[in-house]
C-alpha cells in the first residue's frame, strides 16, 4: 500500500509535487482577492453615484446641477465610509 504522507518536495508516481496542507504560498491569491474586493467596492460606489446623477437629471422637473450635487454628496459619503481603516489581523 502506498504511503500518503510523502515529504513536501518528493514527487509522486505521476511526477507531480505532493500537496501538504499549509505549505502552499498564497501571496498571489491574497493580492488578487484584495484587488477584486477593492474594484468591487469602489466600482459599486461609482455605479451608485452615476445612477443617482442620471435619476436626478432625467426625472420630471429634474436638473443637471441637482444630479451633480447629489452624485458628489454620495461620492464623498461613500469615500468616507469605504476608505480603508485598520487591517484585520487573522
ROGUMAR-828814 format. One record per residue: x negated, y, z negated of N, C-alpha, C in turn; residue number from 1. Coordinates in nm, 4 decimals. Layout:
<atoms>
n.x, n.y, n.z, ca.x, ca.y, ca.z, c.x, c.y, c.z, seq
X, Y, Z, X, Y, Z, X, Y, Z, NUM $
...
</atoms>
This chain:
<atoms>
n.x, n.y, n.z, ca.x, ca.y, ca.z, c.x, c.y, c.z, seq
-0.0848, -0.1175, 0.0000, 0.0000, 0.0000, 0.0000, -0.0892, 0.1235, 0.0000, 1 $
-0.0494, 0.2241, 0.0736, -0.1292, 0.3471, 0.0847, -0.1174, 0.4301, -0.0420, 2 $
-0.2258, 0.4989, -0.0739, -0.2276, 0.5862, -0.1915, -0.1748, 0.7241, -0.1506, 3 $
-0.0605, 0.7719, -0.2083, -0.0044, 0.9012, -0.1680, -0.0813, 1.0201, -0.2249, 4 $
-0.1775, 0.9995, -0.3113, -0.2498, 1.1076, -0.3771, -0.3917, 1.1173, -0.3222, 5 $
-0.4030, 1.1741, -0.2025, -0.5340, 1.1947, -0.1422, -0.5914, 1.3269, -0.1914, 6 $
-0.7186, 1.3437, -0.1708, -0.7810, 1.4727, -0.2002, -0.7264, 1.5756, -0.1020, 7 $
-0.7168, 1.7059, -0.1411, -0.6574, 1.8067, -0.0536, -0.7284, 1.8230, 0.0798, 8 $
-0.8558, 1.7923, 0.0893, -0.9277, 1.8123, 0.2146, -0.9480, 1.6835, 0.2938, 9 $
-0.8937, 1.5726, 0.2471, -0.9099, 1.4455, 0.3167, -0.7991, 1.4286, 0.4203, 10 $
-0.8327, 1.4005, 0.5467, -0.7286, 1.3804, 0.6477, -0.6585, 1.2462, 0.6274, 11 $
-0.5313, 1.2405, 0.6671, -0.4595, 1.1136, 0.6563, -0.4803, 1.0318, 0.7832, 12 $
-0.4030, 0.9252, 0.8020, -0.4228, 0.8343, 0.9143, -0.3963, 0.9014, 1.0491, 13 $
-0.3192, 1.0096, 1.0506, -0.2860, 1.0771, 1.1758, -0.3796, 1.1945, 1.2049, 14 $
-0.4751, 1.2187, 1.1204, -0.5703, 1.3253, 1.1427, -0.5258, 1.4616, 1.0921, 15 $
-0.4132, 1.4671, 1.0229, -0.3635, 1.5934, 0.9686, -0.4066, 1.6058, 0.8228, 16 $
-0.4204, 1.7296, 0.7787, -0.4518, 1.7509, 0.6377, -0.3318, 1.7126, 0.5531, 17 $
-0.3589, 1.6551, 0.4386, -0.2544, 1.6149, 0.3468, -0.2186, 1.7352, 0.2607, 18 $
-0.0894, 1.7642, 0.2522, -0.0436, 1.8776, 0.1723, -0.0410, 1.8391, 0.0249, 19 $
-0.0984, 1.9226, -0.0574, -0.0927, 1.9059, -0.2023, -0.0261, 2.0301, -0.2575, 20 $
0.0796, 2.0111, -0.3342, 0.1583, 2.1236, -0.3863, 0.0688, 2.2221, -0.4604, 21 $
0.0862, 2.3522, -0.4261, 0.0121, 2.4571, -0.4926, -0.1203, 2.4932, -0.4292, 22 $
-0.1557, 2.4310, -0.3169, -0.2856, 2.4591, -0.2552, -0.2747, 2.5432, -0.1282, 23 $
-0.1530, 2.5692, -0.0811, -0.1366, 2.6444, 0.0420, -0.1515, 2.7937, 0.0153, 24 $
-0.2226, 2.8640, 0.1038, -0.2373, 3.0081, 0.0924, -0.1138, 3.0733, 0.1533, 25 $
-0.0499, 3.1630, 0.0780, 0.0763, 3.2199, 0.1246, 0.0696, 3.3714, 0.1425, 26 $
-0.0486, 3.4276, 0.1547, -0.0606, 3.5724, 0.1674, 0.0112, 3.6230, 0.2929, 27 $
-0.0027, 3.5505, 0.4036, 0.0605, 3.5940, 0.5277, 0.2127, 3.5864, 0.5177, 28 $
0.2647, 3.4794, 0.4577, 0.4086, 3.4680, 0.4405, 0.4605, 3.5774, 0.3478, 29 $
0.3867, 3.6074, 0.2417, 0.4291, 3.7114, 0.1476, 0.4298, 3.8483, 0.2146, 30 $
0.3302, 3.8775, 0.2966, 0.3275, 4.0073, 0.3637, 0.4373, 4.0161, 0.4701, 31 $
0.4670, 3.9058, 0.5384, 0.5755, 3.9053, 0.6361, 0.7094, 3.9268, 0.5669, 32 $
0.7302, 3.8646, 0.4528, 0.8543, 3.8826, 0.3773, 0.8675, 4.0261, 0.3294, 33 $
0.7590, 4.0845, 0.2807, 0.7623, 4.2235, 0.2350, 0.7936, 4.3175, 0.3515, 34 $
0.7356, 4.2922, 0.4685, 0.7640, 4.3734, 0.5868, 0.9110, 4.3612, 0.6267, 35 $
0.9633, 4.2394, 0.6279, 1.1035, 4.2192, 0.6627, 1.1962, 4.2906, 0.5653, 36 $
1.1692, 4.2788, 0.4366, 1.2540, 4.3445, 0.3371, 1.2487, 4.4959, 0.3512, 37 $
1.1312, 4.5506, 0.3769, 1.1193, 4.6944, 0.3964, 1.1952, 4.7418, 0.5196, 38 $
1.1814, 4.6671, 0.6295, 1.2520, 4.7049, 0.7519, 1.4027, 4.6920, 0.7345, 39 $
1.4489, 4.5904, 0.6646, 1.5920, 4.5728, 0.6413, 1.6453, 4.6855, 0.5523, 40 $
1.5702, 4.7184, 0.4489, 1.6121, 4.8220, 0.3546, 1.6211, 4.9583, 0.4226, 41 $
1.5133, 5.0005, 0.4869, 1.5100, 5.1334, 0.5483, 1.5930, 5.1378, 0.6765, 42 $
1.5997, 5.0287, 0.7488, 1.6842, 5.0236, 0.8680, 1.8317, 5.0358, 0.8341, 43 $
1.8720, 4.9729, 0.7242, 2.0112, 4.9841, 0.6799, 2.0442, 5.1278, 0.6412, 44 $
1.9513, 5.1951, 0.5763, 1.9731, 5.3351, 0.5397, 1.9877, 5.4218, 0.6652, 45 $
1.9016, 5.4000, 0.7637, 1.9103, 5.4790, 0.8867, 2.0407, 5.4536, 0.9624, 46 $
2.0842, 5.3299, 0.9663, 2.2103, 5.2972, 1.0337, 2.3272, 5.3620, 0.9600, 47 $
2.3263, 5.3577, 0.8272, 2.4329, 5.4197, 0.7489, 2.4360, 5.5709, 0.7712, 48 $
2.3189, 5.6340, 0.7766, 2.3143, 5.7780, 0.8000, 2.3631, 5.8116, 0.9407, 49 $
2.3243, 5.7320, 1.0400, 2.3699, 5.7554, 1.1764, 2.5211, 5.7406, 1.1869, 50 $
2.5768, 5.6368, 1.1262, 2.7217, 5.6180, 1.1304, 2.7946, 5.7302, 1.0585, 51 $
2.7406, 5.7759, 0.9462, 2.8009, 5.8882, 0.8744, 2.8021, 6.0131, 0.9619, 52 $
2.6894, 6.0410, 1.0264, 2.6793, 6.1563, 1.1162, 2.7830, 6.1481, 1.2275, 53 $
2.7921, 6.0318, 1.2935, 2.8843, 6.0182, 1.4057, 3.0300, 6.0268, 1.3624, 54 $
3.0630, 5.9671, 1.2487, 3.2007, 5.9733, 1.1998, 3.2382, 6.1170, 1.1652, 55 $
3.1496, 6.1874, 1.0956, 3.1789, 6.3255, 1.0574, 3.1870, 6.4170, 1.1792, 56 $
3.1123, 6.3872, 1.2837, 3.1115, 6.4708, 1.4024, 3.2350, 6.4473, 1.4890, 57 $
3.2698, 6.3193, 1.5111, 3.3758, 6.2875, 1.6065, 3.5132, 6.2669, 1.5446, 58 $
3.5279, 6.2814, 1.4169, 3.6619, 6.2719, 1.3587, 3.7438, 6.3949, 1.3996, 59 $
3.8756, 6.3861, 1.3946, 3.9562, 6.5050, 1.4270, 3.9199, 6.6198, 1.3323, 60 $
3.8950, 6.7340, 1.3867, 3.8536, 6.8546, 1.3133, 3.7153, 6.8368, 1.2512, 61 $
3.6362, 6.7458, 1.3030, 3.5003, 6.7262, 1.2534, 3.4055, 6.8246, 1.3181, 62 $
3.2865, 6.8349, 1.2637, 3.1891, 6.9278, 1.3204, 3.0512, 6.8634, 1.3227, 63 $
2.9708, 6.9106, 1.4157, 2.8340, 6.8611, 1.4291, 2.7537, 6.8919, 1.3024, 64 $
2.7639, 7.0143, 1.2551, 2.6852, 7.0539, 1.1379, 2.7318, 6.9837, 1.0102, 65 $
2.8604, 6.9558, 1.0016, 2.9099, 6.8773, 0.8885, 2.8518, 6.7370, 0.8880, 66 $
2.8391, 6.6780, 1.0075, 2.7779, 6.5453, 1.0196, 2.6310, 6.5473, 0.9847, 67 $
2.5607, 6.6519, 1.0283, 2.4178, 6.6640, 0.9962, 2.3981, 6.6764, 0.8461, 68 $
2.4802, 6.7586, 0.7820, 2.4666, 6.7785, 0.6368, 2.4980, 6.6491, 0.5619, 69 $
2.6058, 6.5801, 0.6002, 2.6419, 6.4549, 0.5329, 2.5336, 6.3486, 0.5513, 70 $
2.4807, 6.3394, 0.6741, 2.3753, 6.2410, 0.7004, 2.2489, 6.2756, 0.6223, 71 $
2.2152, 6.4028, 0.6144, 2.0965, 6.4443, 0.5389, 2.1121, 6.4139, 0.3906, 72 $
2.2301, 6.4391, 0.3363, 2.2545, 6.4073, 0.1949, 2.2417, 6.2574, 0.1721, 73 $
2.2982, 6.1795, 0.2626, 2.2886, 6.0336, 0.2500, 2.1444, 5.9864, 0.2608, 74 $
2.0674, 6.0444, 0.3518, 1.9266, 6.0057, 0.3659, 1.8461, 6.0388, 0.2401, 75 $
1.8676, 6.1553, 0.1840, 1.7945, 6.1944, 0.0631, 1.8337, 6.1047, -0.0542, 76 $
1.9644, 6.0823, -0.0708, 2.0095, 5.9946, -0.1798, 1.9594, 5.8520, -0.1592, 77 $
1.9648, 5.8030, -0.0354, 1.9160, 5.6679, -0.0070, 1.7670, 5.6550, -0.0302, 78 $
1.6915, 5.7557, 0.0115, 1.5460, 5.7534, -0.0133, 1.5192, 5.7498, -0.1627, 79 $
1.5950, 5.8282, -0.2391, 1.5750, 5.8338, -0.3845, 1.5991, 5.6964, -0.4483, 80 $
1.7039, 5.6295, -0.4067, 1.7379, 5.5007, -0.4674, 1.6563, 5.3837, -0.4124, 81 $
1.6092, 5.3939, -0.2884, 1.5390, 5.2814, -0.2275, 1.3874, 5.2895, -0.2370, 82 $
1.3342, 5.4026, -0.2776, 1.1881, 5.4128, -0.2837, 1.1330, 5.3070, -0.3778, 83 $
1.0138, 5.2675, -0.3519, 0.9523, 5.1596, -0.4305, 0.9257, 5.2064, -0.5724, 84 $
0.9700, 5.1264, -0.6637, 0.9435, 5.1527, -0.8035, 0.8318, 5.0622, -0.8518, 85 $
0.8456, 5.0154, -0.9730, 0.7457, 4.9239, -1.0265, 0.7566, 4.7906, -0.9547, 86 $
0.6433, 4.7301, -0.9277, 0.6403, 4.6000, -0.8639, 0.6727, 4.4927, -0.9681, 87 $
0.7568, 4.3993, -0.9305, 0.7920, 4.2900, -1.0220, 0.6733, 4.1972, -1.0402, 88 $
0.6513, 4.1573, -1.1604, 0.5424, 4.0629, -1.1908, 0.6012, 3.9217, -1.1955, 89 $
0.5537, 3.8369, -1.1061, 0.6050, 3.6982, -1.1032, 0.4969, 3.6045, -1.1492, 90 $
</atoms>
